[in-house]
């Protein structure tokens, strides 16, 4: 929260947490599902997801969670947030798509909790449902949330994407993404001895 002069857009109920971290209340916009807010020429709409909320053992589902559509004058972007797969994705595509790019969470999946995060094949299905051919995978390679290797999700998603004509945008951490120039490389496959 280094720069508290920016505007924070969050699901309903998350504003109190941000205030607790020192963000001024007038810099927080809370949105319910299907609720938009506009800043200049950009409209940001909070959309449904299948997940839950909570930061500790005693605050489960006390706030909303969300995915987002970000529409500008020329581009339309989708951010999945944490979500399981469901019909809400096709409905989002029909109402708010197609999208020029989707930021899609791809990790933390497990057959024991199938509606918490997307399985790799579901991440590709999400792209098809919302009408995008460009995906920037998120939510992987940082924390071990499931019982698979840290790079299994990206390897599976890369294979599924290639088979389904979905262009992955996989910048090296910290690399800029410039519209129309998709940084795509398999940096996660670099051997440990060459790092």
Residue frames as a rotation matrix with the C-alpha (Angstrom) as fourth column:
UNK 1
0.573 0.819 0.000 0.00
0.819 -0.573 0.000 0.00
0.000 0.000 -1.000 0.00
UNK 2
-0.387 -0.877 -0.284 2.97
0.860 -0.455 0.231 2.26
-0.332 -0.155 0.931 -0.65
UNK 3
-0.975 0.084 0.207 1.04
0.030 -0.869 0.494 4.74
0.221 0.487 0.845 -2.81
UNK 4
-0.515 0.819 -0.254 -2.19
0.732 0.265 -0.627 5.53
-0.447 -0.509 -0.736 -1.01
UNK 5
-0.514 0.312 -0.799 -3.08
-0.369 -0.921 -0.123 8.34
-0.775 0.232 0.588 -3.40
UNK 6
-0.913 0.215 -0.345 -4.44
-0.261 0.340 0.903 5.90
0.312 0.915 -0.254 -5.96
UNK 7
-0.016 0.973 0.231 -8.08
-1.000 -0.020 0.018 4.80
0.022 -0.231 0.973 -6.10
UNK 8
-0.935 -0.226 0.273 -8.72
-0.266 0.956 -0.122 1.26
-0.234 -0.187 -0.954 -4.84
UNK 9
-0.023 0.926 -0.377 -11.59
-0.933 0.116 0.342 -0.70
0.360 0.359 0.861 -6.38
UNK 10
-0.940 -0.323 0.112 -12.65
-0.335 0.806 -0.488 -3.67
0.067 -0.496 -0.866 -4.30
UNK 11
-0.390 0.830 -0.400 -15.58
0.359 0.537 0.763 -6.02
0.848 0.154 -0.507 -3.71
UNK 12
0.388 0.668 0.636 -18.20
-0.392 -0.505 0.769 -5.06
0.835 -0.547 0.066 -1.11
UNK 13
0.995 0.084 -0.048 -16.86
0.017 0.338 0.941 -5.23
0.095 -0.938 0.335 2.43
UNK 14
0.364 -0.931 -0.038 -13.16
0.898 0.361 -0.254 -5.18
0.250 0.058 0.967 1.53
UNK 15
0.312 -0.197 0.929 -12.96
0.087 -0.968 -0.234 -1.43
0.946 0.153 -0.285 2.09
UNK 16
0.923 0.062 0.379 -12.76
-0.362 -0.194 0.912 -1.89
0.130 -0.979 -0.157 5.86
UNK 17
0.670 -0.735 0.103 -9.68
0.654 0.650 0.388 -4.08
-0.352 -0.193 0.916 5.46
UNK 18
0.123 -0.623 0.773 -8.06
0.779 -0.422 -0.464 -1.47
0.615 0.659 0.433 3.20
UNK 19
0.589 0.142 0.795 -8.86
-0.264 -0.896 0.356 1.27
0.764 -0.420 -0.491 5.71
UNK 20
0.971 -0.223 0.087 -7.23
0.003 0.374 0.927 -0.88
-0.240 -0.900 0.364 8.39
UNK 21
0.285 -0.901 0.327 -4.09
0.939 0.332 0.094 -0.87
-0.193 0.280 0.940 6.26
UNK 22
-0.304 -0.442 -0.844 -4.15
0.455 -0.846 0.279 2.92
-0.837 -0.300 0.458 6.13
UNK 23
-0.759 0.115 0.641 -5.94
0.599 -0.263 0.756 3.60
0.256 0.958 0.130 2.84
UNK 24
-0.864 0.465 -0.193 -8.17
-0.306 -0.790 -0.532 6.70
-0.399 -0.400 0.825 3.17
UNK 25
-0.263 0.864 0.428 -11.89
0.394 0.502 -0.770 5.92
-0.881 -0.034 -0.473 2.87
UNK 26
0.548 0.518 -0.657 -12.33
-0.317 -0.599 -0.736 8.42
-0.775 0.611 -0.164 0.02
UNK 27
-0.283 -0.689 -0.668 -9.77
-0.943 0.073 0.325 6.42
-0.175 0.721 -0.670 -2.00
UNK 28
-0.906 0.042 0.422 -11.85
0.018 0.998 -0.059 3.24
-0.423 -0.046 -0.905 -1.86
UNK 29
-0.217 0.867 -0.448 -14.70
-0.973 -0.154 0.173 2.28
0.081 0.473 0.877 -4.18
UNK 30
-0.731 0.065 0.679 -16.57
-0.177 0.943 -0.280 -0.89
-0.659 -0.325 -0.678 -3.23
UNK 31
-0.413 0.562 -0.717 -18.60
-0.891 -0.086 0.446 -2.68
0.189 0.823 0.536 -5.89
UNK 32
0.038 0.512 0.858 -21.23
-0.380 0.802 -0.461 -5.41
-0.924 -0.308 0.225 -5.86
UNK 33
-0.595 -0.229 0.770 -21.53
0.499 0.646 0.577 -7.88
-0.630 0.728 -0.270 -8.73
UNK 34
-0.021 0.505 0.863 -22.67
0.989 -0.116 0.092 -6.27
0.146 0.855 -0.497 -11.99
UNK 35
0.809 0.272 -0.521 -21.96
0.412 -0.894 0.174 -2.83
-0.419 -0.355 -0.836 -10.51
UNK 36
0.263 -0.729 0.632 -19.78
0.838 -0.152 -0.524 -0.49
0.479 0.667 0.571 -12.62
UNK 37
0.555 -0.173 -0.814 -17.70
0.336 -0.848 0.409 2.54
-0.761 -0.500 -0.413 -11.76
UNK 38
0.691 -0.260 0.674 -16.13
0.652 -0.180 -0.737 4.94
0.313 0.949 0.045 -14.26
UNK 39
0.307 -0.690 -0.656 -12.81
0.308 -0.580 0.754 6.79
-0.900 -0.434 0.035 -14.18
UNK 40
-0.467 -0.417 -0.780 -12.30
-0.544 -0.560 0.625 9.00
-0.698 0.716 0.034 -17.21
UNK 41
-0.013 0.430 -0.903 -12.85
-0.978 0.183 0.102 6.80
0.209 0.884 0.418 -20.26
UNK 42
-0.766 -0.321 -0.557 -12.48
-0.226 0.945 -0.235 3.52
0.602 -0.054 -0.797 -18.34
UNK 43
0.290 0.867 0.406 -15.41
-0.884 0.080 0.461 1.57
0.367 -0.492 0.789 -16.90
UNK 44
-0.834 -0.521 -0.180 -14.65
-0.370 0.771 -0.518 -1.13
0.409 -0.366 -0.836 -14.35
UNK 45
0.254 0.966 0.054 -17.43
-0.812 0.183 0.554 -3.59
0.525 -0.185 0.831 -13.54
UNK 46
-0.633 -0.351 0.690 -17.31
-0.701 0.638 -0.318 -6.11
-0.329 -0.685 -0.650 -10.70
UNK 47
0.064 0.600 -0.798 -18.55
-0.797 0.512 0.320 -9.50
0.600 0.615 0.511 -11.86
UNK 48
0.807 0.356 0.471 -19.35
-0.581 0.621 0.526 -12.86
-0.106 -0.698 0.708 -10.24
UNK 49
-0.358 -0.811 -0.463 -16.91
-0.714 0.557 -0.424 -15.59
0.601 0.179 -0.779 -9.38
UNK 50
0.790 0.478 -0.384 -17.21
-0.114 0.729 0.675 -18.92
0.603 -0.489 0.630 -7.61
UNK 51
-0.364 -0.918 -0.158 -15.02
0.143 0.112 -0.983 -18.73
0.920 -0.380 0.090 -4.53
UNK 52
0.597 0.458 -0.659 -15.26
0.755 -0.040 0.655 -17.46
0.274 -0.888 -0.369 -0.96
UNK 53
0.261 -0.552 0.792 -13.73
-0.206 -0.833 -0.513 -14.67
0.943 -0.029 -0.331 1.08
UNK 54
0.992 0.047 -0.121 -11.80
0.112 0.161 0.981 -14.51
0.065 -0.986 0.154 4.32
UNK 55
0.291 -0.935 0.205 -8.43
-0.508 -0.332 -0.795 -13.55
0.811 0.127 -0.571 5.76
UNK 56
-0.715 -0.500 0.489 -8.59
-0.677 0.321 -0.662 -15.60
0.174 -0.805 -0.568 8.97
UNK 57
-0.923 0.279 -0.264 -10.49
0.302 0.952 -0.047 -18.46
0.238 -0.123 -0.963 10.63
UNK 58
-0.453 0.778 -0.434 -13.40
0.686 -0.006 -0.727 -16.30
-0.569 -0.628 -0.531 11.82
UNK 59
-0.258 0.382 -0.887 -14.31
-0.356 -0.891 -0.280 -14.07
-0.898 0.244 0.366 8.88
UNK 60
-0.827 -0.049 0.560 -15.36
0.413 0.623 0.664 -16.54
-0.381 0.781 -0.495 6.18
UNK 61
-0.424 0.650 0.630 -17.67
0.807 -0.045 0.589 -14.95
0.411 0.758 -0.506 3.55
UNK 62
0.068 0.392 -0.918 -18.00
0.746 -0.631 -0.214 -11.65
-0.663 -0.670 -0.335 5.40
UNK 63
-0.200 -0.145 -0.969 -17.06
-0.464 -0.857 0.224 -9.77
-0.863 0.495 0.104 2.21
UNK 64
0.884 0.467 -0.007 -17.75
-0.190 0.345 -0.919 -10.26
-0.427 0.814 0.393 -1.46
UNK 65
-0.308 -0.907 0.288 -15.22
0.197 0.235 0.952 -11.59
-0.931 0.350 0.107 -3.99
UNK 66
0.678 0.609 -0.411 -15.22
-0.188 -0.397 -0.898 -10.67
-0.710 0.687 -0.155 -7.67
UNK 67
-0.209 -0.633 0.745 -13.88
0.913 0.146 0.380 -10.87
-0.349 0.760 0.548 -11.17
UNK 68
0.052 0.176 -0.983 -13.69
0.047 -0.984 -0.174 -7.67
-0.998 -0.037 -0.059 -13.23
UNK 69
0.318 0.004 0.948 -14.32
0.948 -0.019 -0.318 -6.32
0.017 1.000 -0.010 -16.72
UNK 70
-0.066 -0.420 -0.905 -12.26
0.280 -0.879 0.387 -3.24
-0.958 -0.228 0.175 -17.57
UNK 71
0.319 0.293 0.901 -13.51
0.940 0.025 -0.340 -1.46
-0.122 0.956 -0.268 -20.69
UNK 72
-0.376 -0.475 -0.796 -11.69
0.243 -0.879 0.410 1.45
-0.894 -0.039 0.446 -22.26
UNK 73
0.220 0.450 -0.865 -12.31
-0.647 -0.596 -0.475 3.39
-0.730 0.664 0.160 -25.45
UNK 74
0.122 -0.272 -0.955 -10.40
-0.954 0.234 -0.188 0.83
0.274 0.933 -0.231 -27.52
UNK 75
-0.625 -0.460 -0.630 -9.74
-0.280 0.886 -0.368 -2.26
0.728 -0.053 -0.683 -25.38
UNK 76
0.514 0.781 0.355 -11.70
-0.744 0.200 0.638 -4.61
0.427 -0.592 0.684 -23.14
UNK 77
-0.549 -0.796 -0.254 -9.92
-0.451 0.538 -0.712 -6.65
0.704 -0.276 -0.654 -20.45
UNK 78
0.686 0.716 -0.130 -11.14
-0.313 0.451 0.836 -9.38
0.657 -0.532 0.533 -18.09
UNK 79
-0.558 -0.783 0.274 -9.58
-0.642 0.198 -0.741 -10.36
0.526 -0.589 -0.614 -14.75
UNK 80
-0.042 0.600 -0.799 -10.84
0.038 0.800 0.599 -13.63
0.998 -0.005 -0.057 -13.31
UNK 81
0.030 -0.043 0.999 -9.81
-0.978 -0.206 0.020 -13.17
0.205 -0.978 -0.048 -9.69
UNK 82
-0.923 -0.218 0.316 -10.05
-0.303 0.919 -0.253 -16.44
-0.236 -0.330 -0.914 -7.78
UNK 83
0.069 0.986 -0.153 -12.85
-0.963 0.026 -0.268 -18.50
-0.260 0.166 0.951 -9.25
UNK 84
-0.482 -0.025 0.876 -13.98
0.122 0.988 0.095 -22.00
-0.868 0.153 -0.473 -9.96
UNK 85
-0.989 0.131 -0.067 -15.48
-0.080 -0.094 0.992 -22.80
0.124 0.987 0.104 -13.35
UNK 86
-0.421 0.907 0.025 -19.19
0.496 0.253 -0.830 -22.21
-0.759 -0.337 -0.557 -13.89
UNK 87
0.071 0.564 0.823 -21.87
0.997 -0.061 -0.044 -20.90
0.025 0.823 -0.567 -16.22
UNK 88
0.656 0.137 -0.742 -21.21
0.339 -0.932 0.128 -17.37
-0.674 -0.335 -0.658 -14.93
UNK 89
-0.380 -0.901 -0.210 -18.22
0.130 -0.277 0.952 -17.23
-0.916 0.335 0.223 -17.29
UNK 90
-0.610 0.248 0.753 -20.26
0.793 0.171 0.585 -17.79
0.016 0.954 -0.301 -20.45
UNK 91
0.521 0.847 -0.105 -22.79
0.853 -0.520 0.038 -15.21
-0.022 -0.110 -0.994 -19.18
UNK 92
0.278 -0.533 -0.799 -19.95
0.170 -0.791 0.587 -12.71
-0.945 -0.299 -0.129 -18.64
UNK 93
-0.739 -0.594 0.318 -18.75
0.370 0.037 0.928 -13.35
-0.564 0.803 0.192 -22.19
UNK 94
-0.228 0.750 0.621 -22.22
0.954 0.044 0.298 -12.83
0.196 0.660 -0.725 -23.62
UNK 95
0.723 0.627 -0.289 -22.89
0.685 -0.705 0.183 -9.63
-0.089 -0.331 -0.940 -21.68
UNK 96
0.723 -0.486 -0.491 -19.44
-0.149 -0.804 0.576 -7.97
-0.674 -0.344 -0.654 -21.48
UNK 97
-0.206 -0.867 0.454 -17.25
0.338 0.372 0.864 -9.68
-0.918 0.332 0.217 -24.10
UNK 98
0.701 -0.646 -0.303 -15.48
0.566 0.762 -0.314 -10.24
0.434 0.048 0.900 -26.29
UNK 99
0.845 -0.479 -0.237 -12.25
-0.053 -0.517 0.855 -9.36
-0.532 -0.710 -0.462 -24.48
UNK 100
0.692 -0.674 -0.257 -8.90
-0.526 -0.229 -0.819 -8.34
0.493 0.702 -0.513 -25.94
UNK 101
-0.468 -0.850 -0.240 -7.03
-0.296 0.407 -0.864 -9.93
0.833 -0.334 -0.442 -23.03
UNK 102
0.762 0.648 -0.002 -7.85
-0.224 0.267 0.937 -12.00
0.608 -0.713 0.348 -19.97
UNK 103
-0.461 -0.779 0.425 -5.84
-0.738 0.070 -0.672 -12.22
0.493 -0.623 -0.607 -16.75
UNK 104
0.548 0.730 -0.408 -6.72
-0.490 0.675 0.551 -15.74
0.678 -0.102 0.728 -15.58
UNK 105
0.045 -0.489 0.871 -5.78
-0.956 0.232 0.180 -17.54
-0.290 -0.841 -0.457 -12.36
UNK 106
0.341 0.020 -0.940 -4.37
-0.650 0.727 -0.220 -20.96
0.679 0.686 0.262 -13.14
UNK 107
-0.559 -0.694 -0.455 -3.09
-0.128 0.614 -0.779 -22.49
0.819 -0.377 -0.432 -9.89
UNK 108
-0.777 0.201 0.597 -4.25
-0.617 -0.056 -0.785 -23.88
-0.125 -0.978 0.168 -6.58
UNK 109
0.168 0.871 -0.462 -6.57
-0.890 0.336 0.310 -26.44
0.425 0.359 0.831 -8.15
UNK 110
-0.897 -0.344 0.279 -7.33
-0.433 0.814 -0.386 -29.79
-0.094 -0.467 -0.879 -6.58
UNK 111
-0.542 0.718 -0.436 -9.99
0.015 0.527 0.850 -32.44
0.840 0.454 -0.296 -7.17
UNK 112
-0.505 0.307 -0.806 -10.88
0.852 0.328 -0.409 -32.15
0.139 -0.893 -0.428 -3.47
UNK 113
-0.115 0.483 -0.868 -12.01
0.357 -0.795 -0.490 -28.54
-0.927 -0.366 -0.081 -3.92
UNK 114
-0.387 -0.102 0.916 -13.16
0.896 0.193 0.400 -28.31
-0.218 0.976 0.017 -7.55
UNK 115
0.478 0.670 0.567 -15.04
0.778 -0.623 0.081 -25.00
0.408 0.402 -0.819 -7.28
UNK 116
0.598 -0.315 -0.737 -12.31
0.467 -0.609 0.641 -22.92
-0.651 -0.728 -0.217 -5.66
UNK 117
-0.132 -0.693 -0.709 -9.81
-0.502 -0.570 0.651 -22.42
-0.855 0.442 -0.272 -8.50
UNK 118
0.679 0.369 -0.634 -9.68
-0.720 0.170 -0.672 -23.21
-0.140 0.914 0.382 -12.21
UNK 119
0.377 -0.550 0.745 -8.15
0.347 0.830 0.437 -26.44
-0.859 0.094 0.504 -13.45
UNK 120
-0.611 -0.720 -0.329 -5.79
-0.018 -0.403 0.915 -25.84
-0.791 0.565 0.233 -16.42
UNK 121
-0.763 0.362 0.536 -8.34
0.638 0.290 0.713 -27.03
0.103 0.886 -0.452 -19.02
UNK 122
0.296 0.912 -0.285 -10.98
0.939 -0.333 -0.090 -24.79
-0.177 -0.240 -0.954 -17.40
UNK 123
-0.080 -0.408 -0.910 -8.73
0.170 -0.905 0.391 -21.74
-0.982 -0.124 0.142 -17.77
UNK 124
-0.967 -0.244 0.067 -8.73
0.085 -0.064 0.994 -22.37
-0.239 0.968 0.083 -21.52
UNK 125
-0.342 0.921 0.188 -12.50
0.908 0.272 0.318 -22.94
0.242 0.280 -0.929 -21.50
UNK 126
0.185 0.335 -0.924 -12.88
0.625 -0.766 -0.152 -19.61
-0.758 -0.549 -0.351 -19.67
UNK 127
-0.647 -0.509 -0.568 -11.05
-0.098 -0.683 0.723 -17.87
-0.756 0.524 0.392 -22.53
UNK 128
-0.898 0.365 0.245 -13.37
0.365 0.307 0.879 -19.48
0.246 0.879 -0.409 -25.05
UNK 129
-0.083 0.935 -0.344 -16.46
0.996 0.067 -0.058 -18.63
-0.031 -0.348 -0.937 -22.98
UNK 130
0.268 0.176 -0.947 -15.61
0.432 -0.901 -0.046 -14.94
-0.861 -0.397 -0.317 -22.62
UNK 131
0.878 0.127 0.462 -14.35
0.479 -0.199 -0.855 -14.52
-0.017 0.972 -0.235 -26.18
UNK 132
0.635 -0.740 -0.223 -10.63
-0.666 -0.670 0.327 -13.87
-0.392 -0.059 -0.918 -25.86
UNK 133
0.881 -0.429 -0.200 -7.63
0.180 0.694 -0.697 -15.23
0.438 0.578 0.689 -27.71
UNK 134
-0.123 -0.946 0.301 -5.02
-0.094 -0.291 -0.952 -13.72
0.988 -0.145 -0.053 -25.34
UNK 135
0.887 0.389 -0.249 -4.45
0.171 0.224 0.960 -14.91
0.429 -0.894 0.132 -21.79
UNK 136
-0.189 -0.888 0.420 -1.98
-0.523 -0.272 -0.808 -13.71
0.831 -0.372 -0.413 -19.19
UNK 137
0.306 0.299 -0.904 -1.85
0.456 0.787 0.415 -16.49
0.836 -0.539 0.104 -16.58
UNK 138
-0.105 -0.279 0.954 -1.86
-0.688 -0.672 -0.273 -15.27
0.718 -0.686 -0.122 -12.96
UNK 139
0.476 0.398 0.785 -1.91
-0.878 0.267 0.397 -16.78
-0.052 -0.878 0.476 -9.47
UNK 140
0.967 -0.202 -0.156 0.84
0.179 0.973 -0.147 -19.35
0.181 0.114 0.977 -10.05
UNK 141
0.306 -0.952 -0.021 4.47
0.535 0.190 -0.823 -20.03
0.787 0.241 0.567 -9.14
UNK 142
-0.118 -0.335 0.935 4.43
-0.515 -0.784 -0.346 -17.99
0.849 -0.522 -0.080 -5.92
UNK 143
-0.294 0.114 0.949 2.75
-0.916 0.250 -0.314 -20.05
-0.273 -0.961 0.031 -3.18
UNK 144
-0.885 0.076 -0.460 2.15
-0.083 0.945 0.316 -23.80
0.459 0.317 -0.830 -3.07
UNK 145
-0.396 0.832 0.388 -1.60
-0.910 -0.302 -0.283 -23.92
-0.118 -0.465 0.877 -2.58
UNK 146
0.752 0.645 -0.136 -2.11
-0.659 0.736 -0.155 -27.46
0.000 0.207 0.978 -3.86
UNK 147
0.458 -0.531 0.713 -0.30
-0.206 0.717 0.666 -30.78
-0.865 -0.452 0.219 -4.07
UNK 148
0.802 -0.237 0.548 1.24
0.596 0.370 -0.713 -30.34
-0.034 0.898 0.438 -7.52
UNK 149
-0.216 -0.971 -0.101 4.65
0.936 -0.236 0.260 -28.93
-0.276 -0.039 0.960 -8.52
UNK 150
-0.139 0.123 -0.983 4.94
0.222 -0.963 -0.152 -25.13
-0.965 -0.239 0.107 -8.79
UNK 151
-0.621 -0.200 -0.758 5.23
-0.598 -0.504 0.623 -25.21
-0.506 0.840 0.193 -12.60
UNK 152
-0.756 0.363 0.545 2.71
0.489 0.866 0.102 -27.95
-0.436 0.344 -0.832 -13.40
UNK 153
0.244 0.935 -0.256 -0.15
0.479 -0.345 -0.807 -25.51
-0.843 0.074 -0.533 -13.94
UNK 154
0.234 -0.180 -0.955 1.71
-0.618 -0.786 -0.003 -23.29
-0.750 0.591 -0.296 -16.42
UNK 155
-0.835 -0.550 0.007 3.01
-0.361 0.559 0.747 -26.31
-0.415 0.621 -0.665 -18.33
UNK 156
-0.513 0.726 0.458 -0.50
0.697 0.663 -0.272 -27.74
-0.501 0.180 -0.846 -18.64
UNK 157
0.436 0.682 -0.588 -2.03
0.211 -0.712 -0.669 -24.37
-0.875 0.168 -0.455 -19.55
UNK 158
-0.218 -0.598 -0.772 0.67
-0.687 -0.468 0.556 -23.74
-0.693 0.651 -0.309 -22.18
UNK 159
-0.943 -0.115 0.312 -0.06
0.088 0.819 0.567 -27.11
-0.321 0.563 -0.762 -23.78
UNK 160
-0.139 0.980 0.143 -3.85
0.814 0.196 -0.547 -26.58
-0.564 0.040 -0.825 -23.70
UNK 161
0.293 0.207 -0.933 -3.49
-0.142 -0.956 -0.257 -23.02
-0.945 0.208 -0.251 -25.02
UNK 162
-0.646 -0.616 -0.451 -1.41
-0.557 -0.024 0.830 -24.16
-0.523 0.787 -0.327 -27.99
UNK 163
-0.865 0.346 0.364 -3.97
0.458 0.842 0.287 -26.85
-0.207 0.415 -0.886 -28.82
UNK 164
0.085 0.994 -0.063 -6.84
0.932 -0.101 -0.348 -24.32
-0.352 -0.029 -0.936 -28.67
UNK 165
-0.131 -0.230 0.964 -5.34
0.764 -0.644 -0.050 -21.26
0.632 0.730 0.261 -30.41
UNK 166
0.949 0.277 -0.148 -5.08
0.303 -0.680 0.668 -19.21
0.084 -0.679 -0.729 -27.23
UNK 167
0.190 -0.908 0.374 -2.04
0.217 -0.333 -0.918 -16.91
0.957 0.256 0.134 -27.22
UNK 168
0.603 -0.072 -0.794 -0.33
0.798 0.053 0.601 -16.90
-0.001 -0.996 0.090 -23.84
UNK 169
0.449 -0.504 0.738 1.25
-0.201 -0.862 -0.466 -13.69
0.871 0.061 -0.487 -22.65
UNK 170
0.830 -0.213 -0.515 3.94
0.540 0.536 0.649 -14.76
0.138 -0.817 0.560 -20.20
UNK 171
0.542 -0.658 0.522 6.22
-0.359 -0.743 -0.565 -11.88
0.760 0.119 -0.639 -19.31
UNK 172
-0.270 -0.693 -0.668 9.20
0.634 0.394 -0.666 -12.48
0.725 -0.603 0.333 -17.09
UNK 173
0.438 0.476 -0.762 8.42
0.896 -0.297 0.330 -11.08
-0.070 -0.828 -0.557 -13.65
UNK 174
0.022 -0.355 -0.935 8.75
0.354 -0.872 0.339 -7.30
-0.935 -0.338 0.107 -13.88
UNK 175
-0.845 -0.340 0.412 8.65
0.478 -0.138 0.867 -7.19
-0.238 0.930 0.279 -17.69
UNK 176
-0.487 0.673 -0.556 6.31
-0.502 -0.737 -0.452 -4.62
-0.714 0.059 0.697 -19.24
UNK 177
-0.337 0.499 0.798 3.41
0.776 0.627 -0.064 -5.79
-0.532 0.598 -0.599 -21.36
UNK 178
-0.710 0.051 -0.702 2.86
-0.346 -0.894 0.284 -3.49
-0.613 0.445 0.653 -24.33
UNK 179
0.332 0.914 0.235 -0.45
-0.136 0.293 -0.946 -3.84
-0.934 0.282 0.221 -26.22
UNK 180
0.889 0.083 -0.450 0.14
-0.454 0.047 -0.890 -5.53
-0.053 0.995 0.079 -29.55
UNK 181
-0.048 -0.935 -0.351 3.53
-0.634 0.300 -0.713 -6.89
0.772 0.189 -0.607 -28.48
UNK 182
0.860 0.489 0.147 2.94
-0.435 0.552 0.711 -10.08
0.267 -0.675 0.687 -26.53
UNK 183
-0.232 -0.955 0.183 5.98
-0.942 0.173 -0.287 -11.14
0.243 -0.239 -0.940 -24.48
UNK 184
0.839 0.522 0.154 5.76
-0.541 0.830 0.132 -14.89
-0.059 -0.194 0.979 -24.66
UNK 185
-0.166 -0.857 -0.489 8.50
-0.639 0.471 -0.609 -17.22
0.751 0.211 -0.625 -23.63
UNK 186
0.717 0.393 -0.575 8.70
0.085 0.770 0.632 -20.32
0.691 -0.503 0.519 -21.51
UNK 187
0.026 -0.787 0.616 10.93
-0.647 -0.483 -0.590 -18.75
0.762 -0.384 -0.522 -18.89
UNK 188
0.473 0.231 0.850 9.80
-0.855 0.354 0.379 -21.29
-0.214 -0.906 0.365 -16.27
UNK 189
0.997 -0.078 -0.006 11.52
0.072 0.948 -0.309 -24.05
0.030 0.307 0.951 -18.27
UNK 190
0.352 -0.927 0.128 15.01
-0.606 -0.331 -0.723 -22.59
0.713 0.177 -0.678 -17.82
UNK 191
0.393 -0.283 -0.875 17.17
0.489 0.870 -0.062 -25.18
0.779 -0.403 0.480 -16.11
UNK 192
0.978 0.008 -0.208 18.16
0.195 -0.382 0.903 -24.39
-0.072 -0.924 -0.375 -12.54
UNK 193
0.230 -0.973 -0.017 21.83
0.805 0.180 0.565 -24.67
-0.547 -0.143 0.825 -13.53
UNK 194
-0.311 -0.338 0.889 21.53
0.852 -0.514 0.102 -21.77
0.422 0.788 0.447 -16.00
UNK 195
0.721 0.675 0.158 19.91
0.518 -0.676 0.524 -19.34
0.460 -0.296 -0.837 -13.56
